[in-house]
Amino acid sequence: MVKLRLKRCGRKQRGEGRDLRKVGFYDPIKNQTYLNVPAILYFLEKGAQPTGTVQDILKKAEVFKELCSNQAKFN
């Protein structure tokens, strides 16, 4: 299963898995977020599961509304 995760900034690198594609970052210290929405939507449509924190960030950015509207166009 592919997990959708954002790169964390502001901390030393830990043993995280290799990136398939960079879809954004989140800096909790500066409270900055960058999301590559087309890439995120692509992975969500293919069945990737966001982690809990990423899911909360995507809800605040209303990415799931875009996902629903994209699915409605194809059906």
N, CA, C and O atoms as a Maestro MAE file, in Angstrom:
{
 s_m_m2io_version
 :::
 2.0.0
}

f_m_ct {
 s_m_title
 :::
 protein
 m_atom[300] {
  # First column is atom index #
  i_m_mmod_type
  r_m_x_coord
  r_m_y_coord
  r_m_z_coord
  i_m_residue_number
  s_m_chain_name
  s_m_pdb_residue_name
  s_m_pdb_atom_name
  i_m_atomic_number
  :::
  1 25 0.844 -1.172 0.000 1 A "MET " " N  " 7
  2 3 0.000 0.000 0.000 1 A "MET " " CA " 6
  3 2 0.894 1.242 0.000 1 A "MET " " C  " 6
  4 15 1.915 1.289 0.686 1 A "MET " " O  " 8
  5 25 0.498 2.219 -0.763 2 A "VAL " " N  " 7
  6 3 1.231 3.479 -0.842 2 A "VAL " " CA " 6
  7 2 0.620 4.449 0.167 2 A "VAL " " C  " 6
  8 15 -0.594 4.647 0.199 2 A "VAL " " O  " 8
  9 25 1.477 5.047 0.986 3 A "LYS " " N  " 7
  10 3 1.039 6.051 1.952 3 A "LYS " " CA " 6
  11 2 1.386 7.424 1.421 3 A "LYS " " C  " 6
  12 15 2.507 7.653 0.967 3 A "LYS " " O  " 8
  13 25 0.446 8.327 1.474 4 A "LEU " " N  " 7
  14 3 0.657 9.703 1.048 4 A "LEU " " CA " 6
  15 2 1.156 10.487 2.249 4 A "LEU " " C  " 6
  16 15 0.428 10.664 3.226 4 A "LEU " " O  " 8
  17 25 2.420 10.966 2.177 5 A "ARG " " N  " 7
  18 3 3.033 11.686 3.276 5 A "ARG " " CA " 6
  19 2 3.635 12.975 2.762 5 A "ARG " " C  " 6
  20 15 4.006 13.077 1.593 5 A "ARG " " O  " 8
  21 25 3.731 13.956 3.636 6 A "LEU " " N  " 7
  22 3 4.385 15.213 3.298 6 A "LEU " " CA " 6
  23 2 5.763 15.222 3.938 6 A "LEU " " C  " 6
  24 15 5.955 14.665 5.019 6 A "LEU " " O  " 8
  25 25 6.714 15.850 3.275 7 A "LYS " " N  " 7
  26 3 8.050 15.968 3.833 7 A "LYS " " CA " 6
  27 2 8.009 16.931 5.001 7 A "LYS " " C  " 6
  28 15 7.423 18.011 4.917 7 A "LYS " " O  " 8
  29 25 8.641 16.526 6.093 8 A "ARG " " N  " 7
  30 3 8.677 17.373 7.281 8 A "ARG " " CA " 6
  31 2 9.919 18.225 7.244 8 A "ARG " " C  " 6
  32 15 11.000 17.744 6.902 8 A "ARG " " O  " 8
  33 25 9.776 19.465 7.587 9 A "CYS " " N  " 7
  34 3 10.900 20.396 7.650 9 A "CYS " " CA " 6
  35 2 11.114 20.789 9.105 9 A "CYS " " C  " 6
  36 15 10.210 20.678 9.933 9 A "CYS " " O  " 8
  37 25 12.314 21.245 9.399 10 A "GLY " " N  " 7
  38 3 12.575 21.749 10.728 10 A "GLY " " CA " 6
  39 2 13.102 20.719 11.697 10 A "GLY " " C  " 6
  40 15 13.396 21.059 12.843 10 A "GLY " " O  " 8
  41 25 13.235 19.470 11.282 11 A "ARG " " N  " 7
  42 3 13.794 18.430 12.132 11 A "ARG " " CA " 6
  43 2 14.863 17.691 11.342 11 A "ARG " " C  " 6
  44 15 14.886 17.741 10.113 11 A "ARG " " O  " 8
  45 25 15.729 17.020 12.044 12 A "LYS " " N  " 7
  46 3 16.745 16.227 11.360 12 A "LYS " " CA " 6
  47 2 16.065 15.070 10.640 12 A "LYS " " C  " 6
  48 15 15.045 14.551 11.095 12 A "LYS " " O  " 8
  49 25 16.637 14.678 9.523 13 A "GLN " " N  " 7
  50 3 16.082 13.578 8.748 13 A "GLN " " CA " 6
  51 2 16.075 12.313 9.580 13 A "GLN " " C  " 6
  52 15 17.055 11.998 10.255 13 A "GLN " " O  " 8
  53 25 14.976 11.596 9.531 14 A "ARG " " N  " 7
  54 3 14.902 10.300 10.188 14 A "ARG " " CA " 6
  55 2 14.828 9.247 9.098 14 A "ARG " " C  " 6
  56 15 14.731 9.586 7.919 14 A "ARG " " O  " 8
  57 25 14.873 7.993 9.466 15 A "GLY " " N  " 7
  58 3 14.867 6.907 8.488 15 A "GLY " " CA " 6
  59 2 13.536 6.726 7.825 15 A "GLY " " C  " 6
  60 15 12.820 5.771 8.124 15 A "GLY " " O  " 8
  61 25 13.187 7.616 6.935 16 A "GLU " " N  " 7
  62 3 11.927 7.524 6.209 16 A "GLU " " CA " 6
  63 2 12.158 6.831 4.878 16 A "GLU " " C  " 6
  64 15 13.282 6.801 4.377 16 A "GLU " " O  " 8
  65 25 11.119 6.283 4.315 17 A "GLY " " N  " 7
  66 3 11.223 5.576 3.054 17 A "GLY " " CA " 6
  67 2 11.534 6.500 1.885 17 A "GLY " " C  " 6
  68 15 11.438 7.722 1.992 17 A "GLY " " O  " 8
  69 25 11.906 5.892 0.778 18 A "ARG " " N  " 7
  70 3 12.240 6.630 -0.437 18 A "ARG " " CA " 6
  71 2 10.980 7.267 -1.018 18 A "ARG " " C  " 6
  72 15 9.892 6.697 -0.938 18 A "ARG " " O  " 8
  73 25 11.135 8.444 -1.599 19 A "ASP " " N  " 7
  74 3 10.005 9.162 -2.203 19 A "ASP " " CA " 6
  75 2 9.689 8.587 -3.571 19 A "ASP " " C  " 6
  76 15 10.597 8.344 -4.366 19 A "ASP " " O  " 8
  77 25 8.408 8.365 -3.856 20 A "LEU " " N  " 7
  78 3 7.986 8.062 -5.218 20 A "LEU " " CA " 6
  79 2 7.903 9.360 -6.016 20 A "LEU " " C  " 6
  80 15 8.299 9.433 -7.179 20 A "LEU " " O  " 8
  81 25 7.374 10.379 -5.344 21 A "ARG " " N  " 7
  82 3 7.229 11.702 -5.952 21 A "ARG " " CA " 6
  83 2 7.004 12.699 -4.828 21 A "ARG " " C  " 6
  84 15 6.319 12.389 -3.853 21 A "ARG " " O  " 8
  85 25 7.558 13.865 -4.948 22 A "LYS " " N  " 7
  86 3 7.365 14.881 -3.922 22 A "LYS " " CA " 6
  87 2 6.038 15.589 -4.180 22 A "LYS " " C  " 6
  88 15 5.828 16.180 -5.239 22 A "LYS " " O  " 8
  89 25 5.154 15.518 -3.195 23 A "VAL " " N  " 7
  90 3 3.828 16.112 -3.358 23 A "VAL " " CA " 6
  91 2 3.607 17.310 -2.445 23 A "VAL " " C  " 6
  92 15 2.543 17.926 -2.491 23 A "VAL " " O  " 8
  93 25 4.590 17.653 -1.617 24 A "GLY " " N  " 7
  94 3 4.448 18.819 -0.766 24 A "GLY " " CA " 6
  95 2 5.291 18.714 0.481 24 A "GLY " " C  " 6
  96 15 5.977 17.719 0.714 24 A "GLY " " O  " 8
  97 25 5.224 19.777 1.287 25 A "PHE " " N  " 7
  98 3 5.930 19.760 2.565 25 A "PHE " " CA " 6
  99 2 5.110 20.502 3.605 25 A "PHE " " C  " 6
  100 15 4.211 21.282 3.290 25 A "PHE " " O  " 8
  101 25 5.454 20.230 4.858 26 A "TYR " " N  " 7
  102 3 4.788 20.860 5.986 26 A "TYR " " CA " 6
  103 2 5.848 21.220 7.008 26 A "TYR " " C  " 6
  104 15 6.615 20.361 7.444 26 A "TYR " " O  " 8
  105 25 5.893 22.480 7.389 27 A "ASP " " N  " 7
  106 3 6.837 22.952 8.394 27 A "ASP " " CA " 6
  107 2 6.036 23.397 9.611 27 A "ASP " " C  " 6
  108 15 5.475 24.493 9.608 27 A "ASP " " O  " 8
  109 25 5.969 22.560 10.662 28 A "PRO " " N  " 7
  110 3 5.155 22.919 11.822 28 A "PRO " " CA " 6
  111 2 5.712 24.089 12.618 28 A "PRO " " C  " 6
  112 15 4.960 24.760 13.325 28 A "PRO " " O  " 8
  113 25 6.999 24.347 12.522 29 A "ILE " " N  " 7
  114 3 7.591 25.444 13.280 29 A "ILE " " CA " 6
  115 2 7.166 26.791 12.692 29 A "ILE " " C  " 6
  116 15 6.748 27.688 13.424 29 A "ILE " " O  " 8
  117 25 7.275 26.925 11.382 30 A "LYS " " N  " 7
  118 3 6.888 28.165 10.708 30 A "LYS " " CA " 6
  119 2 5.423 28.152 10.276 30 A "LYS " " C  " 6
  120 15 4.909 29.154 9.778 30 A "LYS " " O  " 8
  121 25 4.757 27.019 10.468 31 A "ASN " " N  " 7
  122 3 3.360 26.840 10.075 31 A "ASN " " CA " 6
  123 2 3.168 27.110 8.579 31 A "ASN " " C  " 6
  124 15 2.242 27.815 8.176 31 A "ASN " " O  " 8
  125 25 4.057 26.538 7.769 32 A "GLN " " N  " 7
  126 3 3.979 26.677 6.321 32 A "GLN " " CA " 6
  127 2 3.632 25.327 5.703 32 A "GLN " " C  " 6
  128 15 4.100 24.284 6.159 32 A "GLN " " O  " 8
  129 25 2.810 25.362 4.665 33 A "THR " " N  " 7
  130 3 2.430 24.153 3.953 33 A "THR " " CA " 6
  131 2 2.468 24.437 2.466 33 A "THR " " C  " 6
  132 15 1.993 25.477 2.010 33 A "THR " " O  " 8
  133 25 3.042 23.496 1.703 34 A "TYR " " N  " 7
  134 3 3.004 23.571 0.250 34 A "TYR " " CA " 6
  135 2 2.434 22.250 -0.236 34 A "TYR " " C  " 6
  136 15 2.921 21.186 0.147 34 A "TYR " " O  " 8
  137 25 1.413 22.306 -1.073 35 A "LEU " " N  " 7
  138 3 0.788 21.108 -1.613 35 A "LEU " " CA " 6
  139 2 0.800 21.159 -3.131 35 A "LEU " " C  " 6
  140 15 0.397 22.156 -3.728 35 A "LEU " " O  " 8
  141 25 1.264 20.081 -3.755 36 A "ASN " " N  " 7
  142 3 1.175 19.924 -5.196 36 A "ASN " " CA " 6
  143 2 -0.139 19.187 -5.450 36 A "ASN " " C  " 6
  144 15 -0.160 17.960 -5.542 36 A "ASN " " O  " 8
  145 25 -1.225 19.933 -5.563 37 A "VAL " " N  " 7
  146 3 -2.571 19.365 -5.590 37 A "VAL " " CA " 6
  147 2 -2.780 18.396 -6.752 37 A "VAL " " C  " 6
  148 15 -3.359 17.333 -6.527 37 A "VAL " " O  " 8
  149 25 -2.345 18.695 -7.987 38 A "PRO " " N  " 7
  150 3 -2.544 17.707 -9.058 38 A "PRO " " CA " 6
  151 2 -1.863 16.367 -8.767 38 A "PRO " " C  " 6
  152 15 -2.428 15.314 -9.064 38 A "PRO " " O  " 8
  153 25 -0.676 16.391 -8.199 39 A "ALA " " N  " 7
  154 3 0.017 15.147 -7.869 39 A "ALA " " CA " 6
  155 2 -0.703 14.411 -6.743 39 A "ALA " " C  " 6
  156 15 -0.804 13.185 -6.772 39 A "ALA " " O  " 8
  157 25 -1.204 15.147 -5.751 40 A "ILE " " N  " 7
  158 3 -1.933 14.528 -4.646 40 A "ILE " " CA " 6
  159 2 -3.211 13.879 -5.150 40 A "ILE " " C  " 6
  160 15 -3.526 12.752 -4.767 40 A "ILE " " O  " 8
  161 25 -3.949 14.578 -6.005 41 A "LEU " " N  " 7
  162 3 -5.182 14.014 -6.562 41 A "LEU " " CA " 6
  163 2 -4.893 12.768 -7.381 41 A "LEU " " C  " 6
  164 15 -5.656 11.803 -7.329 41 A "LEU " " O  " 8
  165 25 -3.795 12.776 -8.140 42 A "TYR " " N  " 7
  166 3 -3.414 11.610 -8.940 42 A "TYR " " CA " 6
  167 2 -3.213 10.388 -8.050 42 A "TYR " " C  " 6
  168 15 -3.740 9.313 -8.335 42 A "TYR " " O  " 8
  169 25 -2.446 10.556 -6.969 43 A "PHE " " N  " 7
  170 3 -2.173 9.424 -6.089 43 A "PHE " " CA " 6
  171 2 -3.422 8.971 -5.333 43 A "PHE " " C  " 6
  172 15 -3.613 7.773 -5.124 43 A "PHE " " O  " 8
  173 25 -4.270 9.908 -4.923 44 A "LEU " " N  " 7
  174 3 -5.499 9.529 -4.229 44 A "LEU " " CA " 6
  175 2 -6.426 8.750 -5.156 44 A "LEU " " C  " 6
  176 15 -7.069 7.794 -4.724 44 A "LEU " " O  " 8
  177 25 -6.503 9.147 -6.424 45 A "GLU " " N  " 7
  178 3 -7.333 8.430 -7.388 45 A "GLU " " CA " 6
  179 2 -6.807 7.027 -7.653 45 A "GLU " " C  " 6
  180 15 -7.580 6.123 -7.971 45 A "GLU " " O  " 8
  181 25 -5.507 6.842 -7.524 46 A "LYS " " N  " 7
  182 3 -4.890 5.529 -7.747 46 A "LYS " " CA " 6
  183 2 -4.954 4.641 -6.504 46 A "LYS " " C  " 6
  184 15 -4.534 3.485 -6.558 46 A "LYS " " O  " 8
  185 25 -5.470 5.159 -5.387 47 A "GLY " " N  " 7
  186 3 -5.666 4.342 -4.199 47 A "GLY " " CA " 6
  187 2 -4.698 4.575 -3.063 47 A "GLY " " C  " 6
  188 15 -4.699 3.808 -2.100 47 A "GLY " " O  " 8
  189 25 -3.870 5.606 -3.136 48 A "ALA " " N  " 7
  190 3 -2.944 5.906 -2.036 48 A "ALA " " CA " 6
  191 2 -3.737 6.353 -0.812 48 A "ALA " " C  " 6
  192 15 -4.753 7.037 -0.939 48 A "ALA " " O  " 8
  193 25 -3.273 5.967 0.363 49 A "GLN " " N  " 7
  194 3 -3.942 6.318 1.606 49 A "GLN " " CA " 6
  195 2 -3.138 7.394 2.334 49 A "GLN " " C  " 6
  196 15 -1.957 7.185 2.614 49 A "GLN " " O  " 8
  197 25 -3.748 8.543 2.648 50 A "PRO " " N  " 7
  198 3 -3.017 9.576 3.389 50 A "PRO " " CA " 6
  199 2 -2.875 9.185 4.857 50 A "PRO " " C  " 6
  200 15 -3.740 8.508 5.413 50 A "PRO " " O  " 8
  201 25 -1.788 9.612 5.475 51 A "THR " " N  " 7
  202 3 -1.634 9.405 6.907 51 A "THR " " CA " 6
  203 2 -2.613 10.322 7.629 51 A "THR " " C  " 6
  204 15 -3.222 11.189 7.001 51 A "THR " " O  " 8
  205 25 -2.772 10.147 8.923 52 A "GLY " " N  " 7
  206 3 -3.735 10.947 9.680 52 A "GLY " " CA " 6
  207 2 -3.458 12.430 9.612 52 A "GLY " " C  " 6
  208 15 -4.375 13.226 9.411 52 A "GLY " " O  " 8
  209 25 -2.196 12.815 9.778 53 A "THR " " N  " 7
  210 3 -1.830 14.228 9.735 53 A "THR " " CA " 6
  211 2 -2.056 14.807 8.342 53 A "THR " " C  " 6
  212 15 -2.578 15.912 8.200 53 A "THR " " O  " 8
  213 25 -1.664 14.062 7.326 54 A "VAL " " N  " 7
  214 3 -1.850 14.539 5.939 54 A "VAL " " CA " 6
  215 2 -3.330 14.664 5.631 54 A "VAL " " C  " 6
  216 15 -3.746 15.603 4.952 54 A "VAL " " O  " 8
  217 25 -4.129 13.727 6.124 55 A "GLN " " N  " 7
  218 3 -5.567 13.797 5.883 55 A "GLN " " CA " 6
  219 2 -6.158 15.070 6.498 55 A "GLN " " C  " 6
  220 15 -7.007 15.715 5.883 55 A "GLN " " O  " 8
  221 25 -5.720 15.430 7.693 56 A "ASP " " N  " 7
  222 3 -6.196 16.662 8.326 56 A "ASP " " CA " 6
  223 2 -5.793 17.894 7.518 56 A "ASP " " C  " 6
  224 15 -6.598 18.809 7.341 56 A "ASP " " O  " 8
  225 25 -4.560 17.922 7.032 57 A "ILE " " N  " 7
  226 3 -4.080 19.051 6.234 57 A "ILE " " CA " 6
  227 2 -4.860 19.147 4.922 57 A "ILE " " C  " 6
  228 15 -5.211 20.245 4.492 57 A "ILE " " O  " 8
  229 25 -5.135 18.008 4.284 58 A "LEU " " N  " 7
  230 3 -5.879 18.009 3.025 58 A "LEU " " CA " 6
  231 2 -7.325 18.447 3.235 58 A "LEU " " C  " 6
  232 15 -7.905 19.095 2.363 58 A "LEU " " O  " 8
  233 25 -7.913 18.102 4.375 59 A "LYS " " N  " 7
  234 3 -9.276 18.565 4.671 59 A "LYS " " CA " 6
  235 2 -9.316 20.075 4.821 59 A "LYS " " C  " 6
  236 15 -10.233 20.723 4.317 59 A "LYS " " O  " 8
  237 25 -8.323 20.648 5.512 60 A "LYS " " N  " 7
  238 3 -8.269 22.101 5.682 60 A "LYS " " CA " 6
  239 2 -8.084 22.803 4.340 60 A "LYS " " C  " 6
  240 15 -8.613 23.894 4.129 60 A "LYS " " O  " 8
  241 25 -7.332 22.176 3.429 61 A "ALA " " N  " 7
  242 3 -7.090 22.768 2.111 61 A "ALA " " CA " 6
  243 2 -8.208 22.437 1.125 61 A "ALA " " C  " 6
  244 15 -8.157 22.857 -0.031 61 A "ALA " " O  " 8
  245 25 -9.214 21.691 1.571 62 A "GLU " " N  " 7
  246 3 -10.377 21.316 0.759 62 A "GLU " " CA " 6
  247 2 -9.988 20.544 -0.499 62 A "GLU " " C  " 6
  248 15 -10.599 20.721 -1.552 62 A "GLU " " O  " 8
  249 25 -8.973 19.691 -0.390 63 A "VAL " " N  " 7
  250 3 -8.535 18.875 -1.523 63 A "VAL " " CA " 6
  251 2 -9.549 17.776 -1.808 63 A "VAL " " C  " 6
  252 15 -9.726 17.388 -2.962 63 A "VAL " " O  " 8
  253 25 -10.216 17.268 -0.775 64 A "PHE " " N  " 7
  254 3 -11.178 16.188 -0.973 64 A "PHE " " CA " 6
  255 2 -12.392 16.652 -1.765 64 A "PHE " " C  " 6
  256 15 -13.016 15.852 -2.462 64 A "PHE " " O  " 8
  257 25 -12.739 17.942 -1.668 65 A "LYS " " N  " 7
  258 3 -13.838 18.472 -2.489 65 A "LYS " " CA " 6
  259 2 -13.459 18.427 -3.970 65 A "LYS " " C  " 6
  260 15 -14.289 18.116 -4.824 65 A "LYS " " O  " 8
  261 25 -12.189 18.742 -4.262 66 A "GLU " " N  " 7
  262 3 -11.722 18.671 -5.646 66 A "GLU " " CA " 6
  263 2 -11.716 17.232 -6.135 66 A "GLU " " C  " 6
  264 15 -12.031 16.969 -7.295 66 A "GLU " " O  " 8
  265 25 -11.357 16.296 -5.255 67 A "LEU " " N  " 7
  266 3 -11.345 14.886 -5.627 67 A "LEU " " CA " 6
  267 2 -12.753 14.415 -5.965 67 A "LEU " " C  " 6
  268 15 -12.948 13.698 -6.946 67 A "LEU " " O  " 8
  269 25 -13.726 14.811 -5.167 68 A "CYS " " N  " 7
  270 3 -15.127 14.431 -5.423 68 A "CYS " " CA " 6
  271 2 -15.615 15.028 -6.736 68 A "CYS " " C  " 6
  272 15 -16.318 14.360 -7.494 68 A "CYS " " O  " 8
  273 25 -15.253 16.270 -7.012 69 A "SER " " N  " 7
  274 3 -15.708 16.909 -8.255 69 A "SER " " CA " 6
  275 2 -15.027 16.263 -9.468 69 A "SER " " C  " 6
  276 15 -15.650 16.138 -10.522 69 A "SER " " O  " 8
  277 25 -13.771 15.855 -9.337 70 A "ASN " " N  " 7
  278 3 -13.090 15.174 -10.430 70 A "ASN " " CA " 6
  279 2 -13.711 13.810 -10.694 70 A "ASN " " C  " 6
  280 15 -13.845 13.416 -11.852 70 A "ASN " " O  " 8
  281 25 -14.090 13.082 -9.657 71 A "GLN " " N  " 7
  282 3 -14.702 11.772 -9.833 71 A "GLN " " CA " 6
  283 2 -16.079 11.913 -10.456 71 A "GLN " " C  " 6
  284 15 -16.482 11.053 -11.239 71 A "GLN " " O  " 8
  285 25 -16.813 12.968 -10.133 72 A "ALA " " N  " 7
  286 3 -18.119 13.190 -10.703 72 A "ALA " " CA " 6
  287 2 -18.039 13.469 -12.203 72 A "ALA " " C  " 6
  288 15 -18.950 13.110 -12.949 72 A "ALA " " O  " 8
  289 25 -16.955 14.107 -12.650 73 A "LYS " " N  " 7
  290 3 -16.777 14.396 -14.074 73 A "LYS " " CA " 6
  291 2 -16.576 13.112 -14.881 73 A "LYS " " C  " 6
  292 15 -17.022 13.012 -16.024 73 A "LYS " " O  " 8
  293 25 -15.899 12.132 -14.274 74 A "PHE " " N  " 7
  294 3 -15.592 10.899 -15.006 74 A "PHE " " CA " 6
  295 2 -16.731 9.896 -14.964 74 A "PHE " " C  " 6
  296 15 -16.764 8.975 -15.780 74 A "PHE " " O  " 8
  297 25 -17.660 10.050 -14.039 75 A "ASN " " N  " 7
  298 3 -18.778 9.086 -13.934 75 A "ASN " " CA " 6
  299 2 -19.963 9.498 -14.734 75 A "ASN " " C  " 6
  300 15 -20.974 8.795 -14.747 75 A "ASN " " O  " 8
  :::
 }
 m_bond[299] {
  # First column is bond index #
  i_m_from
  i_m_to
  i_m_order
  :::
  1 1 2 1
  2 2 3 1
  3 3 4 2
  4 3 5 1
  5 5 6 1
  6 6 7 1
  7 7 8 2
  8 7 9 1
  9 9 10 1
  10 10 11 1
  11 11 12 2
  12 11 13 1
  13 13 14 1
  14 14 15 1
  15 15 16 2
  16 15 17 1
  17 17 18 1
  18 18 19 1
  19 19 20 2
  20 19 21 1
  21 21 22 1
  22 22 23 1
  23 23 24 2
  24 23 25 1
  25 25 26 1
  26 26 27 1
  27 27 28 2
  28 27 29 1
  29 29 30 1
  30 30 31 1
  31 31 32 2
  32 31 33 1
  33 33 34 1
  34 34 35 1
  35 35 36 2
  36 35 37 1
  37 37 38 1
  38 38 39 1
  39 39 40 2
  40 39 41 1
  41 41 42 1
  42 42 43 1
  43 43 44 2
  44 43 45 1
  45 45 46 1
  46 46 47 1
  47 47 48 2
  48 47 49 1
  49 49 50 1
  50 50 51 1
  51 51 52 2
  52 51 53 1
  53 53 54 1
  54 54 55 1
  55 55 56 2
  56 55 57 1
  57 57 58 1
  58 58 59 1
  59 59 60 2
  60 59 61 1
  61 61 62 1
  62 62 63 1
  63 63 64 2
  64 63 65 1
  65 65 66 1
  66 66 67 1
  67 67 68 2
  68 67 69 1
  69 69 70 1
  70 70 71 1
  71 71 72 2
  72 71 73 1
  73 73 74 1
  74 74 75 1
  75 75 76 2
  76 75 77 1
  77 77 78 1
  78 78 79 1
  79 79 80 2
  80 79 81 1
  81 81 82 1
  82 82 83 1
  83 83 84 2
  84 83 85 1
  85 85 86 1
  86 86 87 1
  87 87 88 2
  88 87 89 1
  89 89 90 1
  90 90 91 1
  91 91 92 2
  92 91 93 1
  93 93 94 1
  94 94 95 1
  95 95 96 2
  96 95 97 1
  97 97 98 1
  98 98 99 1
  99 99 100 2
  100 99 101 1
  101 101 102 1
  102 102 103 1
  103 103 104 2
  104 103 105 1
  105 105 106 1
  106 106 107 1
  107 107 108 2
  108 107 109 1
  109 109 110 1
  110 110 111 1
  111 111 112 2
  112 111 113 1
  113 113 114 1
  114 114 115 1
  115 115 116 2
  116 115 117 1
  117 117 118 1
  118 118 119 1
  119 119 120 2
  120 119 121 1
  121 121 122 1
  122 122 123 1
  123 123 124 2
  124 123 125 1
  125 125 126 1
  126 126 127 1
  127 127 128 2
  128 127 129 1
  129 129 130 1
  130 130 131 1
  131 131 132 2
  132 131 133 1
  133 133 134 1
  134 134 135 1
  135 135 136 2
  136 135 137 1
  137 137 138 1
  138 138 139 1
  139 139 140 2
  140 139 141 1
  141 141 142 1
  142 142 143 1
  143 143 144 2
  144 143 145 1
  145 145 146 1
  146 146 147 1
  147 147 148 2
  148 147 149 1
  149 149 150 1
  150 150 151 1
  151 151 152 2
  152 151 153 1
  153 153 154 1
  154 154 155 1
  155 155 156 2
  156 155 157 1
  157 157 158 1
  158 158 159 1
  159 159 160 2
  160 159 161 1
  161 161 162 1
  162 162 163 1
  163 163 164 2
  164 163 165 1
  165 165 166 1
  166 166 167 1
  167 167 168 2
  168 167 169 1
  169 169 170 1
  170 170 171 1
  171 171 172 2
  172 171 173 1
  173 173 174 1
  174 174 175 1
  175 175 176 2
  176 175 177 1
  177 177 178 1
  178 178 179 1
  179 179 180 2
  180 179 181 1
  181 181 182 1
  182 182 183 1
  183 183 184 2
  184 183 185 1
  185 185 186 1
  186 186 187 1
  187 187 188 2
  188 187 189 1
  189 189 190 1
  190 190 191 1
  191 191 192 2
  192 191 193 1
  193 193 194 1
  194 194 195 1
  195 195 196 2
  196 195 197 1
  197 197 198 1
  198 198 199 1
  199 199 200 2
  200 199 201 1
  201 201 202 1
  202 202 203 1
  203 203 204 2
  204 203 205 1
  205 205 206 1
  206 206 207 1
  207 207 208 2
  208 207 209 1
  209 209 210 1
  210 210 211 1
  211 211 212 2
  212 211 213 1
  213 213 214 1
  214 214 215 1
  215 215 216 2
  216 215 217 1
  217 217 218 1
  218 218 219 1
  219 219 220 2
  220 219 221 1
  221 221 222 1
  222 222 223 1
  223 223 224 2
  224 223 225 1
  225 225 226 1
  226 226 227 1
  227 227 228 2
  228 227 229 1
  229 229 230 1
  230 230 231 1
  231 231 232 2
  232 231 233 1
  233 233 234 1
  234 234 235 1
  235 235 236 2
  236 235 237 1
  237 237 238 1
  238 238 239 1
  239 239 240 2
  240 239 241 1
  241 241 242 1
  242 242 243 1
  243 243 244 2
  244 243 245 1
  245 245 246 1
  246 246 247 1
  247 247 248 2
  248 247 249 1
  249 249 250 1
  250 250 251 1
  251 251 252 2
  252 251 253 1
  253 253 254 1
  254 254 255 1
  255 255 256 2
  256 255 257 1
  257 257 258 1
  258 258 259 1
  259 259 260 2
  260 259 261 1
  261 261 262 1
  262 262 263 1
  263 263 264 2
  264 263 265 1
  265 265 266 1
  266 266 267 1
  267 267 268 2
  268 267 269 1
  269 269 270 1
  270 270 271 1
  271 271 272 2
  272 271 273 1
  273 273 274 1
  274 274 275 1
  275 275 276 2
  276 275 277 1
  277 277 278 1
  278 278 279 1
  279 279 280 2
  280 279 281 1
  281 281 282 1
  282 282 283 1
  283 283 284 2
  284 283 285 1
  285 285 286 1
  286 286 287 1
  287 287 288 2
  288 287 289 1
  289 289 290 1
  290 290 291 1
  291 291 292 2
  292 291 293 1
  293 293 294 1
  294 294 295 1
  295 295 296 2
  296 295 297 1
  297 297 298 1
  298 298 299 1
  299 299 300 2
  :::
 }
}
